[in-house]
Amino acid sequence: MNLRMLAPLAPDESPAPGAPQRRDLVSGLEKGLSVICAFDQDRPLLSVTEVAERCGLTRAAARRYLITLEHLGYVRNERGRWSLSAKVLRLAQSYMHSGRLPRVVQPELHRLVSALKEASSAGVLDGDDVICIAALTAGHLVSSTLQPGTRVPAWCTANGRVLLAALPGAQSDAWLASRSFEPRTPHTLTDGQRLRAELARVRAQGYALVDQELEIGLRTISVPLESSDGQVLAAINVSAHAARRSAEQLIDECLPALRQTQATLRRQL
């Protein structure tokens, strides 16, 4: 998970337009959440020192936050290594049950999956990743990433490219320029200039098609989910195993259904 810590303002520095004043922010809450977000799939167990390094805290401060979170039931300590507890799921559950976006999208995923017999998911952009907020399979496993709460890299996934393409041009360019791209498969596009050109193509055609760049055998096509005023809120995809559908079949057979779902949701969002 990715939660950027707020840098302290210099005495003569003003916050960006629309940003809150530092005096209105609760620093302890911010840092406590950053400790929770320090754990992820690649780092499920962390020492106090590792938490401190990941969160920009002193070791003493990291220890206090971990002890507090342990007292509240959100982390546990096993022989000096810390991990999240299942209680953290309550935070996600609160969003899934109360958030308007997943509640509106999920019924449309059912209709889409029922019609195409392929998996579908919706996601939102969060830093480097796309977080899945709703997902449904068609009874056959396509990828372990197609479930609510999972995070996948934005730059090599269809939902991610749709969302990156929706960013203002300068913001999209800055996003690409500030990151390096490691190949996930032999098909992964890793050159920054080619990625920039691909995002321009996605922006022009209104959809993204990613062919086995995240996982071998996984093909995905995605369109943006827009509100009635044109704001891109999320992205929705259809995913199929490469043995079941070719890239051309995704465009010819799945894109029209995605477009219909896109139009239906735009009237509701």
C-alpha contacts under 8 A as a table, 3 or more apart, distances in Angstrom:
res1	aa1	res2	aa2	distance
1	M	37	C	4.97
1	M	38	A	6.68
1	M	39	F	7.02
1	M	40	D	6.00
1	M	151	R	7.80
2	N	34	S	7.98
2	N	37	C	6.15
2	N	38	A	7.55
2	N	126	D	7.25
2	N	127	G	6.53
2	N	128	D	7.92
3	L	33	L	7.76
3	L	34	S	5.74
3	L	37	C	6.42
4	R	34	S	7.51
5	M	30	E	7.26
5	M	31	K	7.31
5	M	34	S	7.22
5	M	55	C	7.43
5	M	56	G	7.93
8	P	22	R	7.81
9	L	12	D	7.90
9	L	13	E	5.73
9	L	14	S	7.22
9	L	15	P	7.51
9	L	22	R	7.68
10	A	13	E	4.95
15	P	18	G	7.98
15	P	19	A	5.86
15	P	20	P	7.03
15	P	21	Q	6.48
16	A	19	A	5.35
20	P	24	D	6.59
20	P	25	L	7.38
21	Q	24	D	5.41
21	Q	25	L	7.05
22	R	25	L	5.35
23	R	26	V	7.93
26	V	29	L	5.55
26	V	30	E	6.46
27	S	30	E	5.07
27	S	31	K	6.19
28	G	31	K	5.20
28	G	32	G	5.98
29	L	32	G	5.06
29	L	33	L	6.14
30	E	33	L	5.36
30	E	34	S	6.28
31	K	34	S	4.92
31	K	35	V	6.33
31	K	55	C	7.52
32	G	35	V	5.18
32	G	36	I	6.62
32	G	65	Y	6.10
32	G	69	L	7.85
33	L	36	I	5.11
33	L	37	C	6.20
34	S	37	C	4.90
34	S	38	A	6.13
34	S	55	C	6.15
35	V	38	A	5.10
35	V	39	F	7.54
35	V	51	V	6.61
35	V	55	C	6.39
35	V	62	A	7.65
35	V	65	Y	7.38
35	V	66	L	7.53
36	I	39	F	6.19
36	I	84	L	7.33
37	C	40	D	7.18
38	A	51	V	6.48
38	A	54	R	6.26
38	A	55	C	6.87
39	F	42	D	7.97
39	F	43	R	5.56
39	F	44	P	5.40
39	F	45	L	7.18
39	F	46	L	7.36
39	F	83	S	7.26
39	F	84	L	7.25
40	D	43	R	5.10
40	D	44	P	5.49
41	Q	44	P	5.76
43	R	46	L	6.67
44	P	83	S	5.93
44	P	84	L	7.51
45	L	81	R	5.82
45	L	82	W	5.43
45	L	83	S	5.04
46	L	49	T	7.95
46	L	50	E	5.77
46	L	51	V	6.29
46	L	81	R	5.39
46	L	82	W	5.20
46	L	83	S	6.67
47	S	50	E	5.12
47	S	51	V	6.28
47	S	80	G	6.34
47	S	81	R	4.88
47	S	82	W	6.03
48	V	51	V	5.14
48	V	52	A	6.15
48	V	59	R	6.40
48	V	62	A	6.21
48	V	63	R	5.90
48	V	66	L	7.92
48	V	80	G	7.82
48	V	81	R	7.57
48	V	82	W	7.58
49	T	52	A	5.06
49	T	53	E	6.23
49	T	59	R	5.74
49	T	62	A	7.75
50	E	53	E	5.10
50	E	54	R	6.13
51	V	54	R	5.16
51	V	55	C	6.05
51	V	57	L	7.88
51	V	62	A	6.38
52	A	55	C	5.32
52	A	56	G	5.74
52	A	57	L	4.61
52	A	58	T	5.68
52	A	59	R	5.33
52	A	61	A	7.68
52	A	62	A	5.23
53	E	56	G	5.35
53	E	57	L	6.55
53	E	58	T	7.90
54	R	57	L	7.91
57	L	61	A	6.10
57	L	62	A	5.96
58	T	61	A	5.21
58	T	62	A	6.18
59	R	62	A	5.11
59	R	63	R	6.16
60	A	63	R	5.16
60	A	64	R	6.42
61	A	64	R	5.15
61	A	65	Y	6.32
62	A	65	Y	5.20
62	A	66	L	6.16
63	R	66	L	5.14
63	R	67	I	6.12
64	R	67	I	5.12
64	R	68	T	6.12
65	Y	68	T	5.08
65	Y	69	L	6.11
66	L	69	L	5.06
66	L	70	E	6.00
66	L	75	V	7.11
66	L	82	W	7.98
67	I	70	E	4.98
67	I	71	H	6.16
68	T	71	H	5.03
68	T	72	L	6.32
69	L	72	L	4.98
69	L	73	G	6.12
69	L	74	Y	5.27
69	L	75	V	5.73
70	E	73	G	4.93
70	E	74	Y	5.69
70	E	75	V	4.73
70	E	76	R	5.49
70	E	77	N	7.61
71	H	74	Y	7.78
73	G	76	R	7.35
73	G	85	S	6.92
73	G	87	K	6.49
74	Y	84	L	5.96
74	Y	85	S	5.18
74	Y	86	A	7.26
74	Y	87	K	5.45
74	Y	88	V	5.54
75	V	82	W	6.74
75	V	83	S	5.52
75	V	84	L	4.24
75	V	85	S	4.89
76	R	82	W	5.69
76	R	83	S	5.58
76	R	84	L	6.31
76	R	85	S	6.30
77	N	80	G	6.10
77	N	81	R	5.65
77	N	82	W	4.55
77	N	83	S	6.64
78	E	81	R	5.24
78	E	82	W	6.25
84	L	88	V	6.90
85	S	88	V	6.08
86	A	89	L	5.68
86	A	90	R	7.94
87	K	90	R	5.58
87	K	91	L	7.88
88	V	91	L	5.63
88	V	92	A	7.27
89	L	92	A	5.15
89	L	93	Q	5.92
90	R	93	Q	4.81
90	R	94	S	6.02
91	L	94	S	5.30
91	L	95	Y	6.83
92	A	95	Y	5.26
92	A	96	M	6.24
92	A	149	G	7.57
93	Q	96	M	4.98
93	Q	97	H	5.98
94	S	97	H	5.38
94	S	98	S	5.94
94	S	99	G	7.80
95	Y	98	S	5.17
95	Y	99	G	4.96
96	M	99	G	5.63
96	M	102	P	6.26
96	M	103	R	7.38
96	M	133	I	7.39
97	H	103	R	7.34
98	S	103	R	7.77
99	G	102	P	6.11
99	G	103	R	6.59
100	R	103	R	5.23
100	R	104	V	6.08
101	L	104	V	5.32
101	L	105	V	6.07
101	L	269	L	7.68
102	P	105	V	5.08
102	P	106	Q	5.86
102	P	133	I	5.87
102	P	134	A	5.81
103	R	106	Q	5.71
103	R	107	P	7.56
104	V	107	P	6.62
104	V	108	E	7.51
104	V	265	L	7.67
104	V	268	Q	7.44
104	V	269	L	7.86
105	V	108	E	5.43
105	V	109	L	6.36
105	V	122	A	7.61
105	V	134	A	7.12
105	V	265	L	7.21
106	Q	109	L	5.06
106	Q	110	H	6.53
106	Q	134	A	6.02
106	Q	135	A	7.33
107	P	110	H	5.14
107	P	111	R	6.62
108	E	111	R	5.10
108	E	112	L	6.15
108	E	261	T	6.66
108	E	265	L	7.78
109	L	112	L	5.00
109	L	113	V	5.98
109	L	120	S	6.37
109	L	121	S	7.18
109	L	135	A	7.16
109	L	136	L	6.63
110	H	113	V	5.31
110	H	114	S	5.96
110	H	136	L	6.97
111	R	114	S	5.13
111	R	115	A	6.19
112	L	115	A	5.25
112	L	116	L	6.20
112	L	120	S	7.48
112	L	257	A	6.92
112	L	258	L	7.47
112	L	261	T	7.25
113	V	116	L	5.25
113	V	117	K	5.18
113	V	118	E	5.48
113	V	119	A	5.98
113	V	120	S	6.40
113	V	136	L	7.13
113	V	137	T	7.06
113	V	138	A	6.09
114	S	117	K	5.53
114	S	118	E	7.92
114	S	138	A	7.33
116	L	254	C	7.00
117	K	138	A	5.24
118	E	137	T	6.56
118	E	138	A	5.17
118	E	238	V	6.59
118	E	239	S	6.35
118	E	240	A	5.93
119	A	135	A	7.62
119	A	136	L	5.76
119	A	137	T	4.16
119	A	138	A	5.34
119	A	142	V	7.26
119	A	146	L	7.83
119	A	238	V	5.74
119	A	239	S	5.26
119	A	240	A	6.63
120	S	135	A	5.76
120	S	136	L	5.57
120	S	137	T	6.46
120	S	146	L	7.62
120	S	236	I	7.16
120	S	237	N	5.40
120	S	238	V	4.45
120	S	239	S	5.93
121	S	132	C	6.78
121	S	133	I	7.63
121	S	134	A	5.54
121	S	135	A	4.03
121	S	136	L	6.34
121	S	146	L	6.39
121	S	147	Q	7.51
121	S	236	I	5.70
121	S	237	N	5.56
121	S	238	V	6.89
122	A	132	C	5.76
122	A	133	I	5.83
122	A	134	A	5.29
122	A	135	A	6.38
122	A	159	N	7.53
122	A	234	A	6.77
122	A	235	A	5.46
122	A	236	I	4.20
122	A	237	N	6.39
123	G	130	V	5.79
123	G	131	I	5.19
123	G	132	C	4.22
123	G	133	I	5.29
123	G	134	A	7.08
123	G	159	N	6.63
123	G	234	A	5.60
123	G	235	A	5.50
123	G	236	I	6.60
124	V	130	V	5.37
124	V	131	I	5.44
124	V	132	C	6.74
124	V	133	I	7.21
124	V	163	L	7.53
124	V	233	L	7.09
124	V	234	A	4.75
124	V	235	A	6.58
125	L	128	D	7.61
125	L	129	D	6.03
125	L	130	V	4.59
125	L	131	I	6.45
125	L	154	A	7.32
125	L	160	G	6.85
125	L	163	L	6.50
125	L	164	L	7.97
125	L	234	A	7.39
126	D	129	D	5.32
126	D	130	V	5.80
126	D	131	I	6.70
127	G	130	V	7.92
128	D	153	P	6.10
128	D	154	A	5.91
128	D	155	W	7.84
129	D	151	R	5.93
129	D	152	V	5.35
129	D	153	P	4.46
129	D	154	A	4.71
129	D	160	G	7.27
130	V	151	R	5.48
130	V	152	V	5.41
130	V	153	P	6.25
130	V	154	A	5.41
130	V	159	N	7.25
130	V	160	G	5.84
131	I	148	P	7.73
131	I	149	G	6.03
131	I	150	T	5.79
131	I	151	R	4.63
131	I	152	V	6.84
132	C	135	A	7.13
132	C	146	L	7.32
132	C	147	Q	6.52
132	C	148	P	4.87
132	C	149	G	5.24
132	C	150	T	5.50
132	C	151	R	6.44
133	I	147	Q	7.98
133	I	148	P	4.98
133	I	149	G	6.18
134	A	147	Q	6.89
134	A	148	P	5.15
135	A	146	L	6.02
135	A	147	Q	5.23
135	A	148	P	5.92
136	L	146	L	7.48
136	L	147	Q	7.27
137	T	140	H	6.64
137	T	141	L	7.10
137	T	142	V	7.88
137	T	146	L	7.76
141	L	144	S	7.48
142	V	146	L	7.75
142	V	218	L	6.97
142	V	239	S	7.27
142	V	240	A	6.43
142	V	241	H	5.95
143	S	146	L	5.80
143	S	218	L	7.32
144	S	147	Q	6.99
145	T	150	T	5.78
145	T	151	R	7.24
145	T	152	V	7.14
146	L	150	T	7.22
147	Q	150	T	6.07
152	V	157	T	7.37
153	P	156	C	6.10
153	P	157	T	6.58
153	P	160	G	7.10
154	A	157	T	5.62
154	A	158	A	7.88
154	A	159	N	7.18
154	A	160	G	3.80
154	A	161	R	6.20
154	A	164	L	7.48
155	W	160	G	5.81
155	W	161	R	5.80
155	W	164	L	7.75
155	W	195	L	7.85
156	C	160	G	7.05
156	C	161	R	7.12
156	C	188	T	6.72
156	C	189	L	7.05
156	C	210	V	7.22
156	C	213	E	5.89
156	C	214	L	5.95
157	T	160	G	5.13
157	T	161	R	6.17
157	T	210	V	6.12
157	T	213	E	7.24
157	T	214	L	6.42
157	T	220	T	7.65
158	A	161	R	5.22
158	A	162	V	6.25
158	A	208	A	5.17
158	A	209	L	5.74
158	A	210	V	5.39
158	A	220	T	6.04
158	A	221	I	5.81
158	A	222	S	5.32
158	A	237	N	7.19
159	N	162	V	5.24
159	N	163	L	6.31
159	N	208	A	7.39
159	N	221	I	7.83
159	N	222	S	5.49
159	N	223	V	7.21
159	N	224	P	7.71
159	N	235	A	5.26
159	N	236	I	6.37
159	N	237	N	6.42
160	G	163	L	5.15
160	G	164	L	6.06
160	G	235	A	7.78
161	R	164	L	4.98
161	R	165	A	5.86
161	R	199	L	6.37
161	R	202	V	7.32
161	R	208	A	6.45
162	V	165	A	5.16
162	V	166	A	6.39
162	V	199	L	7.64
162	V	202	V	6.56
162	V	203	R	7.38
162	V	206	G	7.82
162	V	207	Y	6.46
162	V	208	A	5.94
162	V	222	S	6.85
162	V	223	V	6.36
162	V	224	P	5.97
162	V	235	A	6.65
163	L	166	A	5.12
163	L	167	L	6.86
163	L	224	P	6.88
163	L	232	V	7.52
163	L	234	A	6.96
163	L	235	A	6.58
164	L	167	L	5.40
164	L	172	S	6.22
164	L	199	L	7.15
165	A	168	P	7.93
165	A	172	S	6.99
165	A	199	L	5.08
165	A	200	A	6.73
165	A	202	V	6.45
165	A	203	R	5.37
166	A	203	R	6.86
166	A	232	V	6.78
167	L	171	Q	6.14
167	L	172	S	5.51
168	P	171	Q	5.30
168	P	172	S	6.10
169	G	172	S	5.15
169	G	173	D	6.14
170	A	173	D	5.12
170	A	174	A	6.12
171	Q	174	A	5.08
171	Q	175	W	6.11
172	S	175	W	5.05
172	S	176	L	6.36
173	D	176	L	5.23
173	D	177	A	6.07
173	D	196	R	7.25
174	A	177	A	5.03
174	A	178	S	6.13
175	W	178	S	5.53
175	W	179	R	6.81
176	L	179	R	5.66
176	L	180	S	7.95
176	L	192	G	6.43
176	L	195	L	7.97
176	L	196	R	7.40
177	A	192	G	7.28
180	S	190	T	7.93
181	F	190	T	5.13
181	F	191	D	7.47
181	F	192	G	7.95
182	E	190	T	6.46
183	P	186	P	6.81
183	P	187	H	7.79
183	P	188	T	5.22
183	P	189	L	7.18
183	P	190	T	6.31
183	P	213	E	7.96
184	R	187	H	7.91
184	R	188	T	5.96
184	R	213	E	6.46
184	R	214	L	5.58
184	R	215	E	6.95
185	T	188	T	5.41
185	T	212	Q	7.22
185	T	213	E	5.71
185	T	214	L	6.42
185	T	215	E	6.32
185	T	216	I	6.54
186	P	213	E	7.45
187	H	211	D	7.58
187	H	212	Q	6.22
187	H	213	E	5.04
188	T	212	Q	7.41
188	T	213	E	4.18
188	T	214	L	6.89
189	L	194	R	7.44
189	L	195	L	6.83
189	L	213	E	7.04
190	T	194	R	7.77
190	T	195	L	7.15
191	D	194	R	5.36
191	D	195	L	6.15
192	G	195	L	5.03
192	G	196	R	6.15
193	Q	196	R	5.03
193	Q	197	A	6.29
194	R	197	A	5.02
194	R	198	E	6.07
195	L	198	E	4.89
195	L	199	L	6.16
196	R	199	L	5.19
196	R	200	A	6.34
197	A	200	A	5.07
197	A	201	R	6.30
198	E	201	R	5.00
198	E	202	V	6.18
199	L	202	V	4.93
199	L	203	R	6.06
200	A	203	R	5.05
200	A	204	A	6.22
201	R	204	A	5.09
201	R	205	Q	6.13
202	V	205	Q	5.33
202	V	206	G	5.60
202	V	207	Y	5.39
202	V	208	A	5.35
203	R	206	G	5.39
203	R	207	Y	7.27
206	G	223	V	6.45
206	G	224	P	7.53
207	Y	221	I	7.08
207	Y	222	S	5.55
207	Y	223	V	4.65
207	Y	224	P	7.25
208	A	221	I	5.60
208	A	222	S	5.24
208	A	223	V	6.64
209	L	219	R	7.56
209	L	220	T	5.82
209	L	221	I	4.42
209	L	222	S	6.58
209	L	247	A	7.62
210	V	213	E	6.30
210	V	219	R	5.90
210	V	220	T	5.38
210	V	221	I	6.44
211	D	218	L	6.64
211	D	219	R	4.61
211	D	220	T	6.58
211	D	247	A	6.97
212	Q	215	E	5.21
212	Q	216	I	4.85
212	Q	217	G	5.64
212	Q	218	L	4.93
212	Q	219	R	5.51
212	Q	242	A	7.96
213	E	216	I	7.05
213	E	218	L	7.86
214	L	218	L	7.32
215	E	218	L	5.52
217	G	241	H	5.36
217	G	242	A	4.78
217	G	243	A	7.22
218	L	239	S	6.87
218	L	240	A	6.11
218	L	241	H	5.02
218	L	242	A	5.82
219	R	239	S	5.72
219	R	240	A	5.44
219	R	241	H	6.09
219	R	242	A	5.92
219	R	247	A	7.03
220	T	237	N	6.52
220	T	238	V	5.66
220	T	239	S	4.32
220	T	240	A	6.42
220	T	250	L	7.76
221	I	237	N	5.39
221	I	238	V	5.52
221	I	239	S	6.63
221	I	250	L	6.73
221	I	251	I	7.52
221	I	254	C	7.95
221	I	255	L	7.26
222	S	235	A	6.62
222	S	236	I	5.47
222	S	237	N	4.00
222	S	238	V	6.50
222	S	255	L	7.99
222	S	258	L	7.61
223	V	235	A	5.73
223	V	236	I	5.70
223	V	237	N	6.48
223	V	258	L	6.97
223	V	259	R	7.30
223	V	262	Q	7.28
224	P	232	V	6.31
224	P	233	L	7.67
224	P	234	A	6.07
224	P	235	A	4.28
224	P	236	I	6.36
224	P	262	Q	7.29
225	L	232	V	5.70
225	L	233	L	5.83
225	L	234	A	5.09
225	L	235	A	5.11
225	L	236	I	6.70
225	L	262	Q	5.86
225	L	265	L	7.09
225	L	266	R	6.73
226	E	229	D	7.63
226	E	230	G	5.34
226	E	231	Q	5.21
226	E	232	V	4.32
226	E	233	L	5.68
226	E	234	A	7.22
226	E	262	Q	7.64
226	E	265	L	7.76
226	E	266	R	5.52
226	E	269	L	7.21
227	S	230	G	5.25
227	S	231	Q	5.26
227	S	232	V	6.50
227	S	233	L	6.79
227	S	265	L	7.92
227	S	266	R	5.12
227	S	267	R	7.35
227	S	268	Q	7.62
227	S	269	L	4.73
228	S	231	Q	7.49
228	S	266	R	5.47
228	S	267	R	6.05
228	S	268	Q	7.73
228	S	269	L	6.33
232	V	235	A	7.90
236	I	258	L	7.77
237	N	258	L	7.36
238	V	254	C	7.11
238	V	258	L	7.62
240	A	244	R	6.55
240	A	245	R	6.40
241	H	244	R	5.35
241	H	245	R	6.60
242	A	245	R	5.52
242	A	246	S	6.12
243	A	246	S	7.46
245	R	248	E	7.94
245	R	249	Q	5.72
245	R	250	L	6.50
246	S	249	Q	5.07
246	S	250	L	6.42
247	A	250	L	5.17
247	A	251	I	6.55
248	E	251	I	5.19
248	E	252	D	6.09
249	Q	252	D	4.96
249	Q	253	E	5.41
249	Q	254	C	7.19
250	L	253	E	5.47
250	L	254	C	4.90
250	L	255	L	6.36
251	I	254	C	5.80
251	I	255	L	4.99
251	I	256	P	7.75
252	D	255	L	6.29
252	D	256	P	7.22
253	E	256	P	6.59
253	E	257	A	7.55
254	C	257	A	5.42
254	C	258	L	6.27
255	L	258	L	4.92
255	L	259	R	6.07
256	P	259	R	5.04
256	P	260	Q	6.29
257	A	260	Q	5.05
257	A	261	T	6.25
258	L	261	T	5.06
258	L	262	Q	6.01
259	R	262	Q	4.90
259	R	263	A	6.23
260	Q	263	A	5.17
260	Q	264	T	6.25
261	T	264	T	5.04
261	T	265	L	6.12
262	Q	265	L	5.30
262	Q	266	R	6.13
263	A	266	R	5.13
263	A	267	R	6.74
264	T	267	R	5.60
264	T	268	Q	6.98
265	L	268	Q	5.02
265	L	269	L	6.06
266	R	269	L	5.30
